[in-house]
Amino acid sequence: MGPVSSTSLSPTTIVAFTVHIGSGTIALFAGVVALSAAKGGTLHRRAGAIFVAAMLTMAAFADYLAVVRPDQLPNLLIGTFTLYLVVTAWLTVYRREGQYGLAEKVAFAVILALFLPFALLSLQLATGMRPFLRFSVGFEGPILIAIYVFTFLTGIAAVTDLKVLIGHGISGRARIERHLWRMCLCLTLASGSAFTNGFSRVLPKGVIPFGWFFVPQFIVFGVLIFWLIRVHFTRWYDGGSATTDGAPILVDGALNPLAVD
């Protein structure tokens, strides 16, 4: 979001900012715990539940702030994308293998509605055309890169959602990978919001070089790549294969609480 002054904000907007920042902070801590805990274990599930609730709250208030403040449409799209990611990541492991329903169809409609504006905006920015929307901080530098990245990510999400609908559900490694990359991407977005968009404006300029504010996002992204490789190319998941302590990672299509990290 663009720079704001507390003296120019209404009490309701200040409360919304407070809830947005507070829930985002909770999401960061819960996300780190969920990533560090044994997958499928009690701590992982409880931290994940807190992460989902906090991210939904953060994204919902981000959307509200984007509506009540001028020239914030890109933030509305990004906030909605975050809501979509959280819901679909949770829904992926909530459903049994090979199941899908109305929620998945609605999610596909939502991501398609998000992808098309991003695709049009990226085309306009890449070709020098006048953007169809305005943004308070302009479309330059990191903001321009972010627009291209979000276009790419929403495109991938739309394609993978379409595959779920065509395949009448998702199962096996692909199901865990879908949950994994969407949850980790949510944590990456929360990190970006906190460090590159938050701390970078709160701290005095020059105290920390701006590039260092991107480090938390790269760390989360690195963890995402690690887990995608581990799930896809190793026996950590092998259609219910045993872990080192003999407990299967999946039981009846759900993560086993006894599975090790």
Sequence and secondary structure as in RCSB ss.txt:
>XXXX:A:sequence
MGPVSSTSLSPTTIVAFTVHIGSGTIALFAGVVALSAAKGGTLHRRAGAIFVAAMLTMAAFADYLAVVRPDQLPN
LLIGTFTLYLVVTAWLTVYRREGQYGLAEKVAFAVILALFLPFALLSLQLATGMRPFLRFSVGFEGPILIAIYVF
TFLTGIAAVTDLKVLIGHGISGRARIERHLWRMCLCLTLASGSAFTNGFSRVLPKGVIPFGWFFVPQFIVFGVLI
FWLIRVHFTRWYDGGSATTDGAPILVDGALNPLAVD
>XXXX:A:secstr
     GGGS HHHHHHHHHHHHHHHHHHHHHHHHHHS TTSHHHHHHHHHHHHHHHHHHHHHHHHHHHSTT HHH
HHHHHHHHHHHHHHHHHHHS TT   HHHHHHHHHHHHHHHHHHHHHHHHHHT   SS  TT S THHHHHHHHH
HHHHHHHHHHHHHHHHTTS  HHHHHHHHHHHHHHHHHHHHHHHIIIIIHHHS TTSS GGGGGHHHHHHHHHHH
HHHHHHHHSTTSSSS B TTS BSEETTEE TT   
